[in-house]
Amino acid sequence: MSTDYEASVFINCPFDSLFQPLFEAILFTVYKCGLKPRCALEHDDAGETRIDKINSIIYDCKYGIHDISRTELDSFNNLPRFNMPLELGLFLGCKKFAKGKSSEKITIIFDSEKYRYMQFISDIAGQDIKTHKNNPKTLIQNLRSSFNTNLGGGLPGATAIYNDYKAYQSLKPEIKKFLNLHDDDELTYSDHVQIIQQWMRINS
């Protein structure tokens, strides 16, 4: 288990353009709360299967953010995507059955609307499922609240984080230009992280 386990946050969410504003809000909030985001997109190793990579990252993270709002049928094959519920199950299984610090993992689950999850994944009933209403501000409020509770307080307020997020979005085009990153369609996970880190350095 890595030495920065206590600060590591596994992010399990859609990575497409439709979810991009919420994904960026998650990354930004994680950094503003002094934590370290981790996800399956952080490195590209053809010698490691995706499921092994995910399991390794889950093991190394105390926190897990899981978005289960993407239940629409895929336009290509007319089937839903099950990656997010699968990775949530892996995280919960690690918390339940792994030894040592893994039993202390903190699970943060988001859906777009309250109680909507009961229609497709009712086995998680009884857990504190948070909503984001597809709105970055609501997501930041609820995510910051969860981190603040589990870290024992002391974090910036949700309004302050959201105002910084808006300032980041305003400055993002200039940071991308400075970093020679121009086409949004070509931005990788590492690029998004680099842009946020650059904003943090400028505003530290």
C-alpha positions as CSV (number, residue, x, y, z in Angstrom):
1,M,0.0,0.0,0.0
2,S,1.4,3.4,-1.0
3,T,2.7,5.9,1.6
4,D,0.2,8.5,0.4
5,Y,-2.8,6.2,0.9
6,E,-4.5,8.6,3.3
7,A,-4.7,11.4,0.7
8,S,-5.4,9.3,-2.4
9,V,-8.9,9.5,-4.0
10,F,-10.0,6.9,-6.6
11,I,-12.3,8.6,-9.2
12,N,-14.8,6.3,-10.9
13,C,-17.0,8.3,-13.4
14,P,-17.7,8.7,-17.1
15,F,-14.8,10.3,-19.0
16,D,-16.7,11.5,-22.1
17,S,-17.3,15.1,-23.2
18,L,-20.9,15.2,-21.8
19,F,-19.6,14.5,-18.2
20,Q,-16.5,16.7,-18.6
21,P,-17.6,19.7,-16.6
22,L,-18.5,17.4,-13.6
23,F,-15.2,15.5,-14.0
24,E,-13.2,18.7,-13.9
25,A,-15.2,19.8,-10.9
26,I,-14.3,16.5,-9.1
27,L,-10.6,16.9,-9.9
28,F,-10.6,20.6,-8.9
29,T,-12.4,19.9,-5.6
30,V,-10.1,17.0,-4.8
31,Y,-7.0,19.2,-5.2
32,K,-8.6,22.2,-3.3
33,C,-9.2,19.8,-0.4
34,G,-5.5,18.9,-0.3
35,L,-6.0,15.4,-1.7
36,K,-4.6,13.4,-4.7
37,P,-6.9,12.2,-7.5
38,R,-6.3,8.8,-9.0
39,C,-8.0,7.0,-11.9
40,A,-7.5,4.3,-14.5
41,L,-6.6,7.0,-17.1
42,E,-3.5,8.2,-15.3
43,H,-1.0,5.9,-17.1
44,D,-1.0,3.8,-20.2
45,D,0.6,0.4,-19.9
46,A,-0.2,-2.2,-22.5
47,G,1.4,-4.9,-20.3
48,E,-1.2,-4.4,-17.6
49,T,-4.9,-5.3,-18.0
50,R,-7.4,-2.5,-17.2
51,I,-9.0,-4.5,-14.3
52,D,-5.6,-5.1,-12.7
53,K,-4.8,-1.4,-13.0
54,I,-8.1,-0.5,-11.4
55,N,-7.7,-3.0,-8.6
56,S,-4.2,-1.6,-7.9
57,I,-5.4,2.0,-7.7
58,I,-8.4,1.1,-5.5
59,Y,-6.0,-0.7,-3.1
60,D,-3.9,2.4,-2.9
61,C,-6.7,4.9,-2.2
62,K,-8.5,5.6,1.1
63,Y,-11.3,7.5,-0.7
64,G,-13.4,6.5,-3.7
65,I,-15.7,8.8,-5.6
66,H,-18.2,6.8,-7.7
67,D,-20.7,8.4,-10.1
68,I,-23.5,6.0,-11.1
69,S,-25.6,8.5,-13.1
70,R,-24.7,7.1,-16.5
71,T,-27.5,4.6,-17.2
72,E,-28.6,5.6,-20.7
73,L,-28.4,3.1,-23.5
74,D,-25.4,3.4,-25.7
75,S,-26.4,4.7,-29.2
76,F,-24.1,2.1,-30.9
77,N,-25.2,-1.2,-29.2
78,N,-28.3,-0.1,-27.4
79,L,-26.9,-1.3,-24.1
80,P,-26.0,0.5,-20.8
81,R,-22.4,0.9,-19.6
82,F,-21.7,-1.1,-16.5
83,N,-18.1,0.1,-15.8
84,M,-19.0,2.5,-13.0
85,P,-21.2,0.0,-11.0
86,L,-18.5,-2.7,-11.5
87,E,-15.7,-0.4,-10.1
88,L,-18.0,0.6,-7.2
89,G,-18.4,-3.1,-6.4
90,L,-14.6,-3.6,-6.6
91,F,-14.1,-0.7,-4.2
92,L,-16.8,-2.0,-1.7
93,G,-15.4,-5.5,-1.9
94,C,-11.9,-4.2,-1.1
95,K,-13.2,-2.3,1.9
96,K,-15.1,-5.4,3.1
97,F,-12.6,-8.2,2.5
98,A,-9.1,-6.7,2.4
99,K,-7.0,-6.5,5.5
100,G,-5.5,-3.5,7.3
101,K,-6.3,0.0,6.3
102,S,-8.5,-1.0,3.4
103,S,-11.3,-1.6,5.9
104,E,-11.3,2.1,6.6
105,K,-12.0,3.2,3.0
106,I,-14.4,6.0,2.5
107,T,-17.0,5.5,-0.2
108,I,-18.6,8.6,-1.8
109,I,-21.4,7.8,-4.3
110,F,-23.1,10.3,-6.6
111,D,-26.2,10.0,-8.8
112,S,-27.9,12.7,-10.8
113,E,-31.1,12.7,-8.7
114,K,-32.1,11.5,-5.3
115,Y,-33.3,7.9,-5.1
116,R,-32.9,7.4,-8.8
117,Y,-30.4,4.6,-8.1
118,M,-33.2,2.5,-6.6
119,Q,-34.4,1.7,-10.1
120,F,-31.2,0.0,-11.2
121,I,-28.9,-0.7,-8.3
122,S,-31.1,-1.1,-5.2
123,D,-28.5,-3.2,-3.3
124,I,-26.7,0.0,-2.2
125,A,-29.9,1.2,-0.5
126,G,-29.1,2.4,3.0
127,Q,-25.9,4.2,2.0
128,D,-25.7,8.0,1.8
129,I,-26.1,8.5,-1.9
130,K,-25.3,12.1,-2.9
131,T,-26.8,14.0,-5.8
132,H,-25.2,16.5,-8.3
133,K,-28.2,17.2,-10.6
134,N,-25.6,17.4,-13.4
135,N,-24.5,20.7,-11.9
136,P,-20.8,21.4,-11.0
137,K,-21.8,23.7,-8.1
138,T,-24.1,21.1,-6.5
139,L,-21.4,18.4,-6.9
140,I,-18.7,20.7,-5.4
141,Q,-21.0,21.5,-2.4
142,N,-21.7,17.8,-1.7
143,L,-18.2,16.5,-2.3
144,R,-16.6,19.2,-0.1
145,S,-19.1,18.4,2.6
146,S,-18.1,14.7,2.6
147,F,-14.4,15.4,2.6
148,N,-14.8,18.0,5.4
149,T,-16.7,15.5,7.6
150,N,-14.2,12.7,7.0
151,L,-11.1,14.9,7.4
152,G,-12.4,16.5,10.6
153,G,-13.1,19.9,9.3
154,G,-10.8,22.8,8.3
155,L,-11.5,22.8,4.6
156,P,-12.4,25.9,2.5
157,G,-16.1,26.5,2.3
158,A,-18.1,25.1,-0.7
159,T,-18.8,28.7,-2.0
160,A,-15.1,29.5,-1.9
161,I,-14.2,26.4,-3.8
162,Y,-16.9,26.9,-6.4
163,N,-15.8,30.6,-6.9
164,D,-12.2,29.3,-7.4
165,Y,-13.5,26.7,-9.8
166,K,-15.2,29.4,-11.9
167,A,-12.0,31.5,-11.8
168,Y,-10.1,28.4,-13.0
169,Q,-12.5,27.9,-15.9
170,S,-12.0,31.6,-16.9
171,L,-8.2,31.3,-16.8
172,K,-8.1,27.8,-18.3
173,P,-7.8,28.9,-22.0
174,E,-4.7,31.0,-21.1
175,I,-3.2,28.2,-19.1
176,K,-3.7,25.8,-22.0
177,K,-2.1,28.2,-24.4
178,F,0.9,28.6,-22.0
179,L,1.2,24.8,-21.8
180,N,0.8,24.5,-25.6
181,L,-2.4,22.5,-25.2
182,H,-4.9,23.7,-27.7
183,D,-7.4,21.0,-28.8
184,D,-9.9,20.0,-26.1
185,D,-10.6,16.7,-27.9
186,E,-6.9,15.8,-27.6
187,L,-6.6,16.5,-23.9
188,T,-5.7,13.5,-21.8
189,Y,-6.3,12.9,-18.1
190,S,-2.7,14.0,-17.4
191,D,-3.3,17.2,-19.4
192,H,-6.3,18.1,-17.2
193,V,-4.3,17.4,-14.1
194,Q,-1.5,19.6,-15.4
195,I,-3.8,22.5,-16.2
196,I,-5.4,22.4,-12.7
197,Q,-1.9,22.1,-11.0
198,Q,-0.7,25.1,-13.0
199,W,-3.7,27.1,-11.8
200,M,-3.0,26.1,-8.2
201,R,0.6,27.2,-8.6
202,I,-0.5,30.6,-10.0
203,N,-3.0,31.1,-7.2
204,S,-1.1,29.5,-4.3
